[in-house]
Amino acid sequence: MSADFPQNGPPPPGYQPPGYPPGYPPPRPPGLDIGKAFSWAWQKFRANTATLMLGAFVILVIGIAVYVGALVIAHSVTGGSMFLHSDPDTGLPTDFGSYLANLGVVYAILFVASVPLSVLTAGYSRAGLRIADGEKPTFGSIFSLRDAPRIMLTSVTLSLGILVGLVLCYLPGLALGLFSSFTLLFVLDHGQKPVDAIKSSFALVKTNFGPALGVTLLAGLVGGAGVLVCLVGALVSMPVAMLVHVYAYRFFSGGTIAP
């Protein structure tokens, strides 16, 4: 079996693992400490509390406003409800068609709205990358329109792919969501095009599947718990989850992580 270096010897300087996309350093050795990732995220959150909490507040308020607006528009168009009602005698659902129509309109509005909103959430992640670089982002920097077309195209590509995967027995959509979870960071950090960024994210998660799955699940649980508790909880959990995600991305890809 051929190899790029002796089987029991160290790799030569500059060695790039086979199949790993060029353009950034090879991954660090396996061993992501999830506890350290959360500790780092909490430390950086405390050092940038005002900027990160204000940014999270704006994103949450806009997101809630869009969702409520989608409900109002859908109800005015279809006259349906977001909740299923059942016949008290038969127990069967009533007005099922109008319910599905209402749900479809809501999802369509949210999908369209998510495209421009992706620029705002990308600005929030860009702030996390600047923190990892040792910089101190400002509140205004979160609202940068830099690379907006590329970000929106990436958002549409991923959303459509995940939607198709969810329709196809659900699991393919979940798998795509995991393997593409670092896509936006490759777009922001390396200026990659959407397809290239998706490929890079797939390669990164494939190389670090266990730790990537663990940190993604825990960061998602932290972010979700904050939303369930109350708005104030989300203002803390959302930036911490974002910073954990940035830490994992930089760790796996061999990038800068400011102490």
Backbone bond lengths (Angstrom), bond angles and torsions (degrees), N, CA, C in turn:
res aa  C-N    CA-C-N  psi(-1)  N-CA   C-N-CA  omega(-1)  CA-C   N-CA-C  phi
1 M - - - 1.461 - - 1.515 108.23 -
2 S 1.341 117.01 129.17 1.454 120.51 -177.96 1.506 110.25 -78.96
3 A 1.324 115.59 155.89 1.461 121.32 178.89 1.505 107.89 -150.84
4 D 1.336 116.54 161.33 1.453 121.63 -179.42 1.521 111.49 -84.78
5 F 1.328 117.68 -13.26 1.454 121.26 177.48 1.519 107.02 -155.60
6 P 1.353 118.39 162.94 1.474 120.11 -177.84 1.516 111.30 -54.11
7 Q 1.340 115.30 143.98 1.464 120.97 -174.25 1.518 112.28 -57.20
8 N 1.313 117.71 -39.42 1.462 120.80 -177.02 1.521 113.02 -102.46
9 G 1.294 117.42 5.45 1.456 120.36 -177.52 1.515 111.86 -103.66
10 P 1.323 117.37 167.90 1.470 120.59 179.99 1.516 110.46 -75.61
11 P 1.342 118.46 154.08 1.461 120.50 177.46 1.520 110.47 -69.35
12 P 1.311 117.68 149.60 1.460 120.21 178.81 1.521 110.60 -69.54
13 P 1.331 118.55 162.00 1.471 121.47 178.61 1.526 111.22 -58.01
14 G 1.334 115.15 136.14 1.458 120.26 177.71 1.504 114.47 79.57
15 Y 1.357 117.32 8.20 1.465 119.93 -179.11 1.526 110.60 -61.48
16 Q 1.312 117.48 133.99 1.463 123.77 177.96 1.519 108.75 -112.59
17 P 1.339 119.57 122.71 1.464 120.72 -178.89 1.522 111.31 -56.80
18 P 1.334 118.45 140.85 1.468 121.28 -179.99 1.524 111.65 -57.30
19 G 1.309 116.04 135.46 1.456 120.83 176.20 1.508 113.81 80.82
20 Y 1.333 118.32 -2.12 1.467 119.99 -179.28 1.521 109.10 -88.00
21 P 1.324 119.08 128.73 1.464 120.66 -174.43 1.525 111.95 -58.73
22 P 1.339 117.79 136.29 1.462 120.44 177.40 1.514 110.79 -74.27
23 G 1.308 116.29 169.44 1.461 120.53 174.44 1.508 113.68 111.85
24 Y 1.327 117.61 -10.36 1.459 120.32 175.79 1.521 107.78 -154.60
25 P 1.338 117.88 163.59 1.465 119.82 -172.44 1.516 112.53 -62.58
26 P 1.343 117.29 155.19 1.461 120.76 174.31 1.527 109.95 -60.71
27 P 1.336 117.80 159.35 1.462 119.83 -178.39 1.518 112.07 -66.19
28 R 1.328 114.91 152.86 1.455 119.22 173.08 1.528 108.87 -66.16
29 P 1.338 117.56 161.56 1.465 119.46 176.80 1.528 110.35 -58.22
30 P 1.336 117.22 149.46 1.470 120.27 178.90 1.519 110.43 -55.37
31 G 1.290 115.94 148.31 1.458 119.66 178.44 1.507 113.60 136.88
32 L 1.335 117.19 32.97 1.453 119.80 176.25 1.519 109.57 -61.51
33 D 1.316 115.90 125.24 1.460 122.20 177.10 1.525 107.15 -92.47
34 I 1.340 116.88 105.08 1.457 120.59 -176.15 1.529 110.58 -64.06
35 G 1.337 116.29 -36.00 1.460 119.41 177.14 1.521 111.27 -61.92
36 K 1.322 116.57 -40.59 1.463 121.13 178.17 1.523 110.20 -66.84
37 A 1.331 116.76 -36.76 1.462 120.45 178.41 1.526 110.61 -61.41
38 F 1.330 117.10 -44.81 1.465 120.35 179.24 1.527 111.13 -69.50
39 S 1.329 116.64 -36.40 1.461 119.89 177.79 1.529 110.59 -63.37
40 W 1.331 116.47 -43.57 1.465 121.31 178.11 1.525 110.14 -62.72
41 A 1.349 116.16 -44.70 1.459 120.81 -179.08 1.532 111.07 -61.51
42 W 1.320 116.79 -41.67 1.468 120.53 179.93 1.527 110.84 -66.36
43 Q 1.317 116.47 -41.63 1.466 121.43 178.56 1.530 110.15 -61.03
44 K 1.336 117.62 -45.93 1.457 120.89 -178.70 1.527 111.46 -71.51
45 F 1.320 116.60 -31.39 1.464 119.32 175.33 1.525 110.42 -64.03
46 R 1.305 116.98 -43.93 1.465 120.74 179.79 1.528 111.60 -64.60
47 A 1.332 116.35 -31.35 1.464 120.30 -179.76 1.534 112.12 -79.22
48 N 1.339 116.91 -15.16 1.472 121.08 -178.56 1.530 110.42 -133.83
49 T 1.320 116.46 36.64 1.465 121.20 -171.41 1.522 113.10 -57.76
50 A 1.325 117.47 -50.97 1.465 120.48 -174.81 1.525 111.44 -60.65
51 T 1.332 117.01 -48.27 1.463 121.02 -178.20 1.528 111.28 -62.61
52 L 1.321 117.18 -47.02 1.462 120.68 -175.48 1.529 112.17 -71.35
53 M 1.327 117.00 -37.98 1.469 119.13 179.55 1.526 111.30 -70.79
54 L 1.324 117.66 -40.17 1.461 119.88 177.60 1.524 110.82 -64.62
55 G 1.330 116.46 -41.75 1.460 119.98 177.49 1.513 111.78 -62.05
56 A 1.337 116.76 -44.12 1.462 121.00 178.17 1.528 110.87 -62.81
57 F 1.328 116.63 -39.09 1.467 121.11 -179.79 1.529 110.60 -61.83
58 V 1.327 116.64 -46.77 1.468 120.48 -179.66 1.528 110.60 -62.03
59 I 1.326 116.76 -45.50 1.461 120.59 -179.06 1.528 110.86 -62.70
60 L 1.330 117.23 -43.08 1.462 120.65 -179.42 1.525 111.60 -66.36
61 V 1.331 117.06 -43.30 1.468 120.59 -179.69 1.526 110.52 -62.67
62 I 1.339 116.55 -44.89 1.470 119.87 178.16 1.527 110.62 -63.31
63 G 1.343 116.57 -42.69 1.458 120.30 178.85 1.521 112.30 -61.21
64 I 1.327 116.95 -43.97 1.472 120.80 178.88 1.521 110.56 -64.84
65 A 1.344 116.66 -41.96 1.464 120.60 179.91 1.527 110.96 -62.47
66 V 1.325 117.14 -41.52 1.471 121.08 178.85 1.521 110.37 -64.40
67 Y 1.347 116.86 -42.08 1.466 120.38 -178.66 1.532 110.88 -65.28
68 V 1.322 116.47 -45.38 1.475 119.74 178.89 1.523 110.11 -63.60
69 G 1.336 115.98 -41.94 1.457 119.39 177.71 1.514 112.23 -60.61
70 A 1.334 116.38 -39.55 1.463 120.56 178.64 1.527 110.74 -63.61
71 L 1.323 117.57 -40.01 1.473 120.91 178.15 1.522 111.25 -63.59
72 V 1.333 115.89 -43.99 1.466 120.21 -178.73 1.522 110.86 -64.52
73 I 1.335 116.31 -46.18 1.469 120.33 -179.26 1.528 110.15 -63.82
74 A 1.326 117.41 -44.78 1.463 120.79 -178.84 1.522 111.18 -61.52
75 H 1.328 116.84 -41.87 1.468 120.23 -179.65 1.525 111.14 -66.60
76 S 1.338 116.84 -38.63 1.460 119.64 -179.82 1.534 111.40 -70.28
77 V 1.333 117.02 -28.35 1.457 120.77 -178.69 1.522 111.72 -83.01
78 T 1.330 116.87 -45.00 1.467 120.70 -173.78 1.521 113.62 -102.79
79 G 1.323 116.61 -23.34 1.459 119.66 -175.49 1.510 113.02 73.11
80 G 1.329 116.70 6.60 1.460 121.42 -178.71 1.513 112.44 -86.00
81 S 1.325 115.68 179.40 1.453 122.72 -178.93 1.515 110.02 -120.98
82 M 1.333 115.43 154.42 1.457 120.11 176.12 1.518 111.94 -79.72
83 F 1.320 116.99 -3.73 1.461 121.29 -177.76 1.530 110.20 -121.61
84 L 1.314 115.61 140.27 1.457 120.70 177.40 1.528 109.93 -80.68
85 H 1.309 115.88 137.10 1.468 121.47 176.10 1.523 108.54 -115.13
86 S 1.319 115.97 143.51 1.464 119.84 -177.85 1.519 110.60 -114.65
87 D 1.298 114.67 152.19 1.463 121.47 177.08 1.528 108.54 -71.24
88 P 1.344 118.85 127.34 1.468 120.31 -177.10 1.524 113.69 -64.14
89 D 1.320 117.24 -23.03 1.468 119.94 -178.53 1.523 112.07 -87.06
90 T 1.331 116.11 -45.61 1.463 119.74 -175.37 1.531 112.90 -96.97
91 G 1.321 116.86 -22.70 1.464 120.64 -176.58 1.511 113.52 78.41
92 L 1.340 117.49 1.73 1.455 121.49 179.99 1.524 110.37 -84.02
93 P 1.332 117.49 149.18 1.467 119.85 179.70 1.519 111.51 -66.41
94 T 1.334 115.51 143.82 1.456 121.63 177.24 1.525 109.73 -110.55
95 D 1.310 116.36 154.06 1.475 122.43 179.09 1.531 111.02 52.25
96 F 1.335 115.69 42.29 1.468 119.46 -178.15 1.531 111.21 -64.45
97 G 1.319 116.17 -35.92 1.457 120.40 -179.20 1.517 112.27 -64.31
98 S 1.347 116.85 -45.11 1.463 119.85 -179.92 1.523 111.00 -67.79
99 Y 1.334 116.56 -31.43 1.469 120.46 176.60 1.527 110.47 -64.15
100 L 1.345 116.38 -46.33 1.461 120.34 179.24 1.531 111.02 -64.81
101 A 1.322 117.30 -39.13 1.462 121.08 178.76 1.520 110.70 -63.36
102 N 1.316 115.72 -44.11 1.469 120.67 179.02 1.526 110.58 -62.63
103 L 1.337 115.97 -44.18 1.463 121.01 179.82 1.526 110.73 -62.91
104 G 1.336 116.45 -41.40 1.454 120.48 179.63 1.519 112.30 -62.79
105 V 1.335 117.53 -41.44 1.470 121.46 179.41 1.528 110.16 -65.38
106 V 1.333 116.26 -42.67 1.467 120.22 179.19 1.522 110.71 -60.03
107 Y 1.329 116.86 -48.29 1.464 120.57 -178.91 1.527 111.53 -64.48
108 A 1.321 116.86 -37.27 1.467 120.39 178.96 1.528 110.56 -64.14
109 I 1.332 116.77 -43.39 1.469 120.79 179.02 1.520 110.48 -64.81
110 L 1.326 116.28 -43.68 1.465 119.70 -179.69 1.520 111.15 -64.54
111 F 1.339 117.29 -36.72 1.460 120.42 178.92 1.527 110.50 -64.37
112 V 1.334 116.24 -46.58 1.467 120.17 179.97 1.525 110.43 -63.56
113 A 1.334 116.69 -42.63 1.461 120.53 -178.42 1.522 112.19 -68.28
114 S 1.344 116.76 -28.37 1.465 119.85 -177.43 1.527 112.23 -67.01
115 V 1.340 117.37 -21.14 1.469 120.37 -177.93 1.526 110.93 -67.63
116 P 1.354 119.95 -56.06 1.465 117.90 176.25 1.529 112.77 -68.01
117 L 1.334 117.24 -31.80 1.466 119.57 179.21 1.521 111.74 -65.58
118 S 1.329 117.23 -23.66 1.461 120.13 179.56 1.527 111.30 -63.37
119 V 1.320 117.33 -26.97 1.465 120.65 177.90 1.524 109.76 -66.98
120 L 1.338 116.04 -38.41 1.466 120.25 178.99 1.520 111.31 -68.69
121 T 1.317 117.35 -45.49 1.467 119.86 179.19 1.530 110.89 -66.95
122 A 1.341 116.63 -31.08 1.466 119.88 176.24 1.521 110.43 -66.37
123 G 1.337 116.51 -38.16 1.460 119.81 176.86 1.516 111.63 -62.08
124 Y 1.320 116.20 -34.02 1.464 120.68 178.06 1.535 109.85 -67.88
125 S 1.327 116.40 -43.36 1.467 119.71 177.56 1.526 111.04 -66.66
126 R 1.342 116.77 -34.96 1.461 119.96 177.50 1.528 110.46 -62.59
127 A 1.331 116.66 -35.63 1.466 120.24 176.04 1.518 109.98 -62.49
128 G 1.345 116.66 -38.26 1.460 120.25 177.47 1.513 111.95 -64.56
129 L 1.321 117.27 -38.82 1.463 120.86 177.58 1.524 111.00 -65.34
130 R 1.327 116.74 -38.42 1.471 120.05 178.13 1.525 110.61 -65.55
131 I 1.311 116.38 -36.58 1.470 120.16 176.73 1.518 109.64 -64.38
132 A 1.343 116.93 -42.32 1.462 120.80 177.99 1.525 111.39 -64.25
133 D 1.326 117.17 -25.96 1.468 121.57 176.92 1.527 112.39 -80.20
134 G 1.339 116.76 -5.01 1.454 120.53 -179.00 1.515 113.60 92.09
135 E 1.324 117.50 9.72 1.454 121.68 179.28 1.531 110.47 -94.62
136 K 1.317 114.91 173.31 1.465 120.61 179.14 1.529 107.82 -123.27
137 P 1.322 118.10 98.63 1.464 120.58 -176.12 1.524 111.80 -67.90
138 T 1.325 115.71 153.47 1.455 121.32 175.94 1.525 109.68 -99.41
139 F 1.315 115.77 163.87 1.458 120.61 178.86 1.526 110.18 -61.38
140 G 1.326 117.37 -40.31 1.456 121.10 -178.97 1.507 113.12 -65.03
141 S 1.336 117.68 -29.60 1.464 120.24 -177.76 1.526 112.30 -67.01
142 I 1.323 116.99 -20.90 1.465 120.05 178.83 1.523 110.94 -65.93
143 F 1.323 116.86 -26.79 1.466 121.12 -174.67 1.522 112.46 -98.75
144 S 1.317 116.36 23.09 1.455 121.09 177.36 1.529 110.40 -66.90
145 L 1.345 116.23 140.91 1.463 121.67 177.77 1.524 111.31 -96.94
146 R 1.309 116.82 14.91 1.456 121.54 -178.86 1.541 110.60 -60.38
147 D 1.316 116.28 132.39 1.469 123.22 179.40 1.526 112.82 59.28
148 A 1.337 117.59 27.25 1.464 120.64 -177.00 1.527 113.21 -57.16
149 P 1.340 119.65 -46.88 1.484 118.30 179.81 1.524 112.70 -60.10
150 R 1.329 117.11 -41.61 1.461 120.30 -179.58 1.526 110.86 -66.54
151 I 1.326 116.50 -38.95 1.461 120.45 179.24 1.524 110.51 -64.75
152 M 1.327 117.09 -44.52 1.462 120.61 -178.77 1.526 111.25 -67.00
153 L 1.328 117.10 -38.42 1.463 119.73 177.17 1.523 110.82 -64.87
154 T 1.320 116.48 -38.79 1.466 120.75 176.59 1.521 110.64 -63.13
155 S 1.340 116.41 -42.56 1.459 121.26 179.60 1.524 111.30 -61.31
156 V 1.328 116.93 -45.37 1.469 120.66 179.89 1.529 110.60 -63.91
157 T 1.327 116.20 -44.28 1.469 120.49 -178.81 1.528 111.22 -60.22
158 L 1.345 115.85 -47.66 1.459 119.52 -178.95 1.527 111.92 -67.59
159 S 1.332 116.39 -43.14 1.465 120.00 -177.95 1.517 111.37 -61.42
160 L 1.332 116.63 -43.78 1.463 119.86 179.52 1.526 110.86 -66.14
161 G 1.336 116.54 -41.08 1.460 119.81 179.67 1.518 111.94 -63.55
162 I 1.334 116.62 -44.65 1.465 120.55 179.92 1.524 110.47 -67.23
163 L 1.350 117.21 -38.60 1.466 120.61 178.80 1.526 110.84 -61.20
164 V 1.329 116.20 -45.89 1.467 119.95 178.55 1.528 109.99 -62.49
165 G 1.341 116.44 -41.34 1.461 120.10 179.31 1.518 112.62 -63.61
166 L 1.335 116.67 -37.15 1.467 120.24 178.87 1.524 111.28 -68.30
167 V 1.330 115.26 -36.43 1.464 118.97 178.08 1.528 110.35 -66.74
168 L 1.343 116.31 -35.61 1.467 121.21 -179.59 1.532 110.35 -84.99
169 C 1.312 115.43 72.89 1.470 122.11 174.54 1.534 113.65 69.61
170 Y 1.305 118.84 14.51 1.459 123.98 168.78 1.534 113.73 74.35
171 L 1.331 117.85 -49.86 1.465 120.88 -175.11 1.529 113.49 -60.06
172 P 1.361 119.75 -40.52 1.461 118.47 177.16 1.518 113.16 -57.93
173 G 1.337 116.92 -35.40 1.456 120.42 178.28 1.509 111.99 -66.91
174 L 1.340 116.43 -40.39 1.464 119.94 177.28 1.525 110.91 -64.98
175 A 1.339 115.93 -41.42 1.460 120.10 179.78 1.526 110.84 -63.62
176 L 1.329 116.38 -43.68 1.461 119.92 178.57 1.518 110.88 -63.43
177 G 1.338 116.67 -38.98 1.458 120.07 178.32 1.517 112.10 -60.79
178 L 1.348 116.54 -39.61 1.463 120.32 179.41 1.527 111.10 -70.56
179 F 1.318 116.75 -50.49 1.461 119.81 -174.55 1.530 113.07 -69.75
180 S 1.322 116.59 -21.29 1.462 119.63 179.21 1.531 112.33 -101.23
181 S 1.324 116.70 11.55 1.470 120.16 -171.58 1.524 114.19 -65.78
182 F 1.334 118.21 -21.15 1.460 120.88 179.84 1.530 112.30 -101.94
183 T 1.319 117.12 8.32 1.463 121.22 -175.21 1.525 112.27 -57.41
184 L 1.318 116.66 -51.40 1.464 120.26 -176.71 1.524 111.63 -61.05
185 L 1.325 116.65 -35.49 1.457 119.43 179.79 1.525 111.44 -67.13
186 F 1.331 117.52 -34.23 1.467 119.80 174.90 1.527 110.85 -67.36
187 V 1.327 116.62 -36.43 1.466 120.29 176.93 1.527 110.09 -63.96
188 L 1.327 116.89 -45.22 1.456 121.83 -177.01 1.521 112.43 -74.03
189 D 1.318 116.57 -40.06 1.465 121.47 -171.50 1.521 113.08 -85.27
190 H 1.339 116.14 -32.57 1.463 119.98 -175.25 1.524 113.26 -121.65
191 G 1.337 117.24 0.10 1.454 120.17 179.22 1.515 113.52 65.27
192 Q 1.331 117.08 27.38 1.458 120.02 -177.87 1.530 111.05 -75.01
193 K 1.321 115.53 153.48 1.453 121.00 174.08 1.530 108.84 -74.34
194 P 1.350 116.92 159.64 1.474 119.95 -174.54 1.522 114.78 -50.82
195 V 1.321 118.11 -50.73 1.467 120.17 -176.76 1.525 110.55 -65.19
196 D 1.342 116.92 -42.07 1.464 120.11 178.78 1.522 110.81 -63.77
197 A 1.327 116.16 -39.53 1.464 120.55 179.93 1.529 110.78 -65.76
198 I 1.329 117.02 -38.78 1.468 120.63 177.50 1.522 110.00 -63.75
199 K 1.340 116.75 -43.38 1.463 120.74 178.49 1.531 110.60 -61.94
200 S 1.327 116.86 -42.34 1.458 120.33 179.81 1.524 111.18 -64.16
201 S 1.329 116.78 -40.62 1.460 120.63 178.68 1.522 110.65 -64.55
202 F 1.334 116.69 -42.16 1.465 120.47 178.20 1.523 110.23 -59.74
203 A 1.341 116.50 -45.09 1.461 119.97 -178.52 1.527 110.83 -64.56
204 L 1.325 116.55 -39.14 1.460 120.66 -178.21 1.528 111.22 -66.55
205 V 1.342 116.21 -44.78 1.466 119.82 -179.75 1.525 110.72 -69.36
206 K 1.329 116.85 -38.48 1.465 120.36 179.21 1.526 110.75 -61.01
207 T 1.339 116.41 -41.14 1.460 120.88 -179.36 1.523 112.20 -71.00
208 N 1.334 116.52 -27.19 1.477 121.04 -175.39 1.528 109.95 -128.56
209 F 1.346 116.58 45.86 1.456 120.14 -168.27 1.533 113.34 -58.29
210 G 1.337 117.44 -52.54 1.463 119.80 -176.86 1.513 113.22 -58.48
211 P 1.343 118.45 -56.88 1.469 119.94 178.79 1.526 112.68 -60.78
212 A 1.343 117.44 -37.08 1.460 120.21 -179.60 1.529 110.54 -64.93
213 L 1.327 116.72 -42.50 1.462 120.58 177.68 1.518 110.60 -63.15
214 G 1.330 116.68 -45.13 1.459 120.31 -178.49 1.515 112.93 -62.53
215 V 1.325 116.70 -47.48 1.461 119.47 -176.60 1.525 110.81 -70.48
216 T 1.346 117.25 -33.27 1.462 120.05 178.17 1.519 111.06 -66.97
217 L 1.325 116.79 -43.59 1.466 120.73 179.40 1.527 111.30 -64.60
218 L 1.341 116.67 -45.61 1.461 119.50 -178.02 1.521 111.90 -67.16
219 A 1.337 116.70 -42.14 1.463 119.67 177.95 1.526 110.34 -63.16
220 G 1.340 116.42 -39.35 1.457 119.79 177.25 1.522 112.45 -64.79
221 L 1.330 116.45 -40.11 1.465 120.03 177.94 1.519 111.51 -64.87
222 V 1.332 116.67 -40.83 1.463 120.69 178.71 1.528 110.21 -62.91
223 G 1.338 116.15 -47.56 1.455 119.84 179.30 1.515 112.29 -62.68
224 G 1.335 116.88 -43.02 1.453 120.78 179.25 1.511 113.00 -66.64
225 A 1.329 117.10 -37.96 1.463 120.82 179.53 1.519 110.94 -63.00
226 G 1.328 116.32 -39.38 1.459 119.44 179.03 1.511 111.98 -63.16
227 V 1.336 117.12 -38.26 1.459 120.78 179.17 1.521 110.56 -68.48
228 L 1.334 117.17 -38.37 1.455 120.64 -178.28 1.518 112.06 -70.35
229 V 1.339 116.64 -34.73 1.464 119.51 -177.94 1.519 110.03 -67.10
230 C 1.325 116.59 -60.38 1.455 121.67 178.74 1.521 107.73 -178.63
231 L 1.332 116.32 174.71 1.463 120.36 -178.71 1.517 111.28 -61.46
232 V 1.343 116.85 -39.76 1.462 120.03 -178.79 1.527 110.13 -62.75
233 G 1.333 116.49 -39.85 1.457 119.91 178.15 1.512 111.96 -62.19
234 A 1.343 116.77 -37.05 1.459 120.99 179.58 1.521 110.80 -68.47
235 L 1.317 117.74 -29.75 1.464 120.86 179.77 1.527 111.48 -67.36
236 V 1.326 116.24 -19.53 1.466 120.89 176.62 1.528 110.33 -98.66
237 S 1.324 117.02 -47.10 1.467 120.28 -174.83 1.519 112.44 -67.90
238 M 1.322 117.35 -34.62 1.467 120.34 -177.76 1.530 112.03 -64.16
239 P 1.345 119.89 -50.99 1.475 118.43 177.80 1.521 113.61 -66.65
240 V 1.332 117.71 -35.17 1.460 119.49 179.15 1.523 110.12 -65.04
241 A 1.329 117.24 -44.18 1.472 120.83 178.49 1.528 110.55 -62.10
242 M 1.333 116.71 -40.23 1.462 120.28 179.08 1.521 110.90 -63.63
243 L 1.324 117.51 -42.95 1.464 121.36 -179.42 1.530 111.64 -67.91
244 V 1.312 118.16 -35.83 1.465 120.92 175.29 1.523 109.62 -62.01
245 H 1.328 116.25 -41.90 1.458 121.26 179.20 1.533 110.61 -62.94
246 V 1.324 116.56 -42.81 1.465 120.94 178.50 1.526 110.56 -64.70
247 Y 1.322 116.55 -42.34 1.470 120.85 179.24 1.532 110.29 -59.44
248 A 1.332 116.44 -46.85 1.464 120.32 -179.19 1.529 110.51 -62.49
249 Y 1.325 116.21 -42.70 1.467 120.00 179.95 1.528 110.82 -61.34
250 R 1.322 117.21 -47.25 1.457 120.12 -178.66 1.550 110.44 -68.54
251 F 1.315 117.86 -35.37 1.462 120.99 178.33 1.525 110.71 -64.19
252 F 1.321 115.62 -49.97 1.472 120.23 -177.85 1.522 111.92 -64.28
253 S 1.342 117.47 -37.76 1.454 120.95 -174.00 1.540 112.38 -90.92
254 G 1.332 116.69 -2.18 1.458 119.40 179.16 1.516 113.57 78.12
255 G 1.330 117.65 19.43 1.452 121.11 -178.96 1.522 112.85 -82.67
256 T 1.330 114.94 -177.36 1.460 122.73 -177.77 1.517 111.10 -73.54
257 I 1.330 115.96 133.92 1.471 122.05 171.86 1.525 106.15 -131.25
258 A 1.314 116.57 103.22 1.455 120.84 -177.84 1.529 109.85 -64.50
259 P 1.319 118.06 135.42 1.473 120.32 179.69 1.517 111.54 -68.84
